[in-house]
Amino acid sequence: MVTASPGVGRSSAPPRISVRSLPFFGLVLLMLLAPAAVWAHTDPPGATQTGVNLSITAFRSDGVTPVLPGSVSQCGETIIYRGTLSWAGGANAAIQGGTLTITTPDAVPHNVTPVGGIPCLGGTDGVICTPGVNSINSQNVPFTVGPATPCAPGATLLASITYANGTAHLGANDTPGVGGMTPISIPLQCCPTPTPTPTATNTPVNTPTNTPTLVPNTPTNTPVVETPPVPTLSFPMMALLGLLLAGAGLFLARRQ
C-alpha cells in the first residue's frame, strides 16, 4: 500500500487572479497614477488654449428679478449679487479649482466660491470631468444701499467678480493660474434731499399796558345850605304886630 505524501499530485502553477478582482486593481492603479494621469491631461481632446467665461448679475431682494436695465434706490434698497463661472468653449481647455470673489460697492471682498469648490467645467473624460457640466454659480452676496453710499446725479454702483488660481486641463502638466475679472455698474437713484423744517419762532404777544385813563375832574359836591324860608306875615298879623310894637313904645315912653 502506497500512501501519497503531502503535495504529491498538486499543480505547481502560480495562482490565477480572479476576473472579479480586475476592477479593484484598476481602481487602485488609477488612484496611484491620478496626480500624473488624470489631472495632467488635455481635456477636451484637441484643446489648444485657456480662458474662462465670467459674469456677474444683480438681482432685486427676491433673488430672481434682475436689476438691470433698471436702477437702485439709495434709500435703503437691498440687492443680491451672484456670479457665474463657465467653460469658455471652443478650443479652450476645461477649467477646475480656484476661488471666486465678489467685491461689493463698498470695496469689501466676499469669498463666494461654491461650497465644495469649483468642479471641472467643460471636460469630457468622465473621470475627473463630468461631460455636460460647463458652468457653476457663485454664492449670493446681499448688499444694502444706504445714505452712507455716496450719491450724486449720474452716480452708479460698481461691483466686480474675480476668478483666481484656477487650473486648465491643458498639456502634460496642466496650466495653473487661470483667472479673470469682470465688473458690473448699476445706476443709482439718490434719496431726495430733506428740506429743513423752519424752526417756529415764538412771536411775542403784546401784553397790553394799563394806561391810566384820565378821568375829568369831577366837581366836588358842595353841600348847599338851604336858608329856611322867611315866614311871610299876613296883613292882619302885620297890623296886629304894629299895634303891639306901638303899645310897647308908648309904655316905655311913659315910664321915662
C-alpha positions as CSV (number, residue, x, y, z in Angstrom):
1,M,0.0,0.0,0.0
2,V,1.4,3.2,-1.1
3,T,0.5,6.4,0.8
4,A,0.7,9.6,-1.1
5,S,2.9,12.1,0.5
6,P,1.7,15.7,1.1
7,G,2.0,17.8,-2.0
8,V,2.2,14.9,-4.4
9,G,-0.3,15.3,-7.2
10,R,-0.8,19.0,-6.7
11,S,-0.1,21.5,-9.5
12,S,2.9,23.9,-9.0
13,A,1.4,26.5,-11.4
14,P,1.2,30.1,-10.0
15,P,-2.2,31.2,-8.6
16,R,-4.6,32.9,-11.1
17,I,-6.1,36.3,-10.5
18,S,-9.9,36.3,-10.5
19,V,-11.6,38.3,-13.2
20,R,-13.7,39.8,-10.5
21,S,-10.6,41.4,-9.0
22,L,-9.7,43.4,-12.0
23,P,-11.9,46.4,-11.4
24,F,-10.4,46.7,-7.9
25,F,-6.8,46.6,-9.1
26,G,-7.7,49.0,-11.8
27,L,-9.1,51.5,-9.3
28,V,-6.0,51.2,-7.1
29,L,-3.8,51.8,-10.2
30,L,-5.9,54.8,-11.1
31,M,-5.6,56.3,-7.7
32,L,-1.8,55.8,-7.7
33,L,-1.5,57.4,-11.1
34,A,-4.2,60.1,-10.6
35,P,-1.9,63.0,-10.0
36,A,0.0,62.4,-13.2
37,A,-2.5,60.7,-15.4
38,V,-5.8,62.4,-14.6
39,W,-5.1,65.9,-13.6
40,A,-2.3,66.3,-16.1
41,H,-4.1,65.8,-19.4
42,T,-5.7,67.8,-22.2
43,D,-9.4,67.9,-22.0
44,P,-11.4,68.2,-24.1
45,P,-9.1,66.5,-26.6
46,G,-7.7,68.9,-29.1
47,A,-7.9,71.9,-26.8
48,T,-5.1,74.4,-27.5
49,Q,-5.9,77.5,-25.3
50,T,-7.0,78.6,-21.9
51,G,-9.8,81.0,-20.9
52,V,-12.9,81.4,-18.9
53,N,-16.3,83.0,-19.2
54,L,-17.1,85.0,-16.1
55,S,-20.2,87.0,-15.4
56,I,-21.9,88.9,-12.5
57,T,-25.6,89.8,-12.1
58,A,-27.5,91.9,-9.6
59,F,-31.0,90.8,-8.6
60,R,-33.7,92.5,-6.5
61,S,-34.2,91.3,-3.0
62,D,-36.3,88.4,-4.2
63,G,-33.1,86.9,-5.8
64,V,-35.0,86.4,-9.1
65,T,-35.7,89.7,-10.7
66,P,-32.7,91.3,-12.4
67,V,-31.9,94.9,-11.5
68,L,-30.7,96.0,-14.9
69,P,-31.8,97.7,-17.0
70,G,-33.3,99.5,-14.0
71,S,-31.7,101.4,-11.2
72,V,-31.2,101.1,-7.4
73,S,-32.5,103.4,-4.8
74,Q,-30.2,104.9,-2.3
75,C,-33.0,104.9,0.3
76,G,-32.2,101.5,1.8
77,E,-32.8,99.1,-1.1
78,T,-31.2,95.6,-0.8
79,I,-29.9,93.9,-3.9
80,I,-28.2,90.5,-4.4
81,Y,-25.1,89.9,-6.4
82,R,-24.4,86.5,-8.0
83,G,-21.6,85.4,-10.3
84,T,-21.3,82.6,-12.9
85,L,-18.1,80.8,-14.0
86,S,-18.2,78.9,-17.3
87,W,-16.0,77.0,-19.6
88,A,-15.1,79.3,-22.5
89,G,-15.9,76.7,-25.1
90,G,-14.3,76.2,-28.5
91,A,-10.6,75.3,-28.3
92,N,-10.4,76.3,-24.6
93,A,-9.4,73.7,-22.1
94,A,-11.6,72.6,-19.2
95,I,-11.0,74.5,-16.0
96,Q,-11.2,73.4,-12.4
97,G,-10.5,74.7,-8.8
98,G,-9.6,78.2,-7.8
99,T,-11.7,80.8,-6.0
100,L,-14.4,83.3,-6.8
101,T,-14.6,86.7,-5.1
102,I,-17.3,89.4,-5.4
103,T,-16.3,92.9,-4.3
104,T,-19.3,95.0,-3.4
105,P,-19.7,98.7,-4.0
106,D,-18.3,99.4,-0.5
107,A,-15.0,97.9,-1.6
108,V,-15.4,94.8,0.6
109,P,-14.3,91.5,-0.9
110,H,-16.5,88.4,-0.3
111,N,-15.4,84.8,-0.9
112,V,-18.3,83.3,-3.0
113,T,-16.6,80.1,-4.1
114,P,-19.3,77.4,-4.3
115,V,-19.5,75.0,-1.3
116,G,-17.3,72.1,-2.1
117,G,-15.1,74.0,-4.6
118,I,-15.2,74.5,-8.3
119,P,-15.5,71.2,-10.2
120,C,-14.1,70.5,-13.7
121,L,-16.0,72.6,-16.2
122,G,-16.1,71.8,-19.9
123,G,-14.3,68.4,-19.6
124,T,-15.3,65.1,-21.3
125,D,-13.1,62.4,-19.8
126,G,-15.9,61.1,-17.5
127,V,-13.4,60.6,-14.6
128,I,-12.4,64.0,-13.3
129,C,-14.6,65.9,-15.6
130,T,-18.3,65.1,-15.9
131,P,-19.5,65.7,-19.5
132,G,-22.1,68.4,-19.8
133,V,-21.0,70.3,-16.7
134,N,-19.9,73.6,-18.2
135,S,-20.8,76.3,-15.6
136,I,-21.4,76.9,-11.9
137,N,-23.0,79.8,-9.9
138,S,-21.2,81.5,-7.1
139,Q,-22.8,82.0,-3.7
140,N,-25.0,85.1,-3.2
141,V,-23.9,88.4,-1.7
142,P,-26.6,90.7,-0.4
143,F,-25.8,94.4,-0.4
144,T,-28.0,97.2,1.1
145,V,-27.7,100.7,-0.3
146,G,-28.0,103.4,2.3
147,P,-27.4,107.0,3.0
148,A,-23.7,106.3,3.6
149,T,-23.3,105.3,-0.1
150,P,-22.0,108.3,-2.0
151,C,-24.6,109.6,-4.4
152,A,-24.8,112.5,-6.9
153,P,-26.7,112.9,-10.2
154,G,-25.4,110.3,-12.6
155,A,-23.8,108.1,-9.8
156,T,-23.5,104.3,-10.2
157,L,-22.9,101.3,-8.0
158,L,-19.8,99.5,-9.1
159,A,-19.1,95.9,-8.1
160,S,-17.0,93.1,-9.6
161,I,-16.3,89.4,-9.6
162,T,-12.8,87.8,-9.8
163,Y,-11.8,84.2,-10.6
164,A,-8.3,83.3,-9.5
165,N,-5.9,80.3,-9.2
166,G,-7.8,78.0,-11.5
167,T,-6.3,75.1,-13.4
168,A,-6.8,74.5,-17.1
169,H,-6.6,70.9,-18.2
170,L,-4.1,71.6,-21.0
171,G,-0.8,69.8,-21.6
172,A,1.2,67.2,-19.7
173,N,1.5,69.3,-16.6
174,D,-1.9,71.2,-16.9
175,T,-1.8,75.0,-16.8
176,P,-2.2,76.7,-13.4
177,G,-3.0,80.3,-12.6
178,V,-6.1,80.7,-14.8
179,G,-8.3,83.7,-13.8
180,G,-10.3,86.6,-14.9
181,M,-12.3,89.6,-13.7
182,T,-15.4,91.5,-14.8
183,P,-17.3,94.4,-13.3
184,I,-21.0,95.5,-13.2
185,S,-22.3,99.0,-13.0
186,I,-25.8,99.9,-11.9
187,P,-27.4,103.5,-12.0
188,L,-28.0,104.9,-8.5
189,Q,-31.1,106.9,-7.7
190,C,-30.3,109.4,-4.9
191,C,-32.6,109.9,-2.0
192,P,-34.4,113.3,-2.0
193,T,-32.6,115.9,0.0
194,P,-34.6,116.5,3.1
195,T,-36.0,120.1,3.2
196,P,-35.1,121.6,6.6
197,T,-38.2,122.4,8.5
198,P,-38.0,126.0,9.7
199,T,-38.0,126.4,13.4
200,A,-41.0,128.1,14.6
201,T,-40.2,131.5,16.2
202,N,-42.3,132.4,19.1
203,T,-44.0,135.6,18.2
204,P,-44.1,137.8,21.4
205,V,-47.6,138.5,22.5
206,N,-48.1,142.2,23.1
207,T,-49.1,142.5,26.7
208,P,-51.4,145.4,27.0
209,T,-50.0,148.1,29.3
210,N,-52.6,149.5,31.6
211,T,-52.7,153.2,30.6
212,P,-54.3,155.2,33.3
213,T,-57.4,156.8,31.9
214,L,-57.6,160.4,32.6
215,V,-60.9,160.9,34.3
216,P,-62.1,164.5,34.1
217,N,-62.2,166.3,37.4
218,T,-65.5,165.6,38.9
219,P,-66.7,168.6,40.8
220,T,-66.9,168.0,44.5
221,N,-70.5,168.3,45.6
222,T,-70.5,171.3,48.0
223,P,-73.4,171.0,50.3
224,V,-75.8,173.8,49.8
225,V,-77.1,175.2,53.0
226,E,-80.6,175.9,52.4
227,T,-81.8,179.1,54.0
228,P,-85.0,178.4,55.8
229,P,-87.7,180.4,54.2
230,V,-88.6,183.6,56.0
231,P,-92.1,183.3,57.1
232,T,-94.3,185.9,55.5
233,L,-96.8,187.5,57.7
234,S,-100.2,188.1,56.5
235,F,-101.6,191.6,56.6
236,P,-103.8,191.2,59.7
237,M,-100.8,189.8,61.5
238,M,-98.7,192.7,60.5
239,A,-101.3,195.1,61.7
240,L,-101.5,193.4,65.0
241,L,-97.8,193.3,65.3
242,G,-97.7,197.1,64.6
243,L,-100.1,197.8,67.3
244,L,-98.2,195.7,69.7
245,L,-95.0,197.5,68.9
246,A,-96.7,200.9,69.2
247,G,-98.1,200.0,72.5
248,A,-94.8,198.8,73.7
249,G,-93.2,202.1,72.6
250,L,-95.9,204.1,74.4
251,F,-95.5,202.2,77.5
252,L,-91.8,202.7,77.5
253,A,-92.2,206.4,76.9
254,R,-94.4,207.0,79.8
255,R,-92.0,205.3,82.1
256,Q,-89.3,207.7,81.2
